[in-house]
Amino acid sequence: MNEKNDIEEAAMTHYYPGTSIRMQPGDVLYSHKYALSSILVGHTGIVGTNFRIYHVNRWKRFGHSDSMPLYLSRHKKGEKITVLRHSNEREAKQAAQWAMQHYDQIRRYVYVPDLRKLEDNYCSKFTWQSFYFGTNGSVDLLQSKKRKSLTAFVLPGSIYRRLKKVVRFDNN
């Protein structure tokens, strides 16, 4: 997409499929399944300020910037997708911006516990990194107290439990 298309796209109002809920930058899409895009139960992606979905999966070009239709095509028909939202809109937007700036730096889809390592990544780790590094460490989706180590595995369910559930829709 070029800059003009990005501006036009951002000016449009976007809704989640089959709902009256507006998309917001930093929203997290959580799918409740064994995905084509994941080897774990569940998958997460984050909505950018341009309303594209930024996520990591095991398919080449591991970091992805998908339109909603393309993102949903990676999931089975009838699969449930839950929209999760951070309580602070400014911090959520910072996370969205970080994801947009870094998704194309993923080089390998691999489960490593080093949370600083961007090039070795997977879906929920990338979502965690977007919030943590996008807010300079203010938002840690794994814990509420100050982090002592940047070593951990981030499971999709951990993110699911830390954010507000806004709506759930079926992938039709």
C-alpha positions, 0 to 999 in steps of 0.5 A: 500500500502507498501512503495515500491509500494508508491515509484513506484507509485510516480515515474509514470506519472499520467494524469487526465482521458481523458486529457493530463494534469498531476496530481500534488500533492495538486491539488483539484478535485471539482465535480459539483453535488449532490454526493453520497459522499456529501449532498451538491452541490459539493465535493472536494478531494486533490491529495496526493504525491502518486497520491491517492485522499484524501477526507472526505465523509459520508461513514464509515471510513470517511477519504478516500485515494482512487485510481483515479478509486475508487474515480471516482466510488463514482461519477455518470457517466457523472459527471463533475470534475474540477481540481483546482490548487494552484499557488505555487507548494511547498505549494500545495505539503505541503497541499498534505502531510498534507492531507495524514498524517491526513485523517485517523483521521476523526471520524465523518462526521459533519458540524461544524464551528471549523476549528481546529477540525479535527475529526469532518469534511467534504470534503471542510473543510478537503481540507481547513485544508490541505492547511491552516495547511499544510502551517502553515497558509500561504494559506487560501482558504477562504480569502486573509487577515490574519485570525482572527478566526478559526471559519467558514463553508467552502463550496466547491464553496468557494474553487472552486473560490480561485484556478485556474481551470486547466481542466474539465473532464467527469467521464466516 
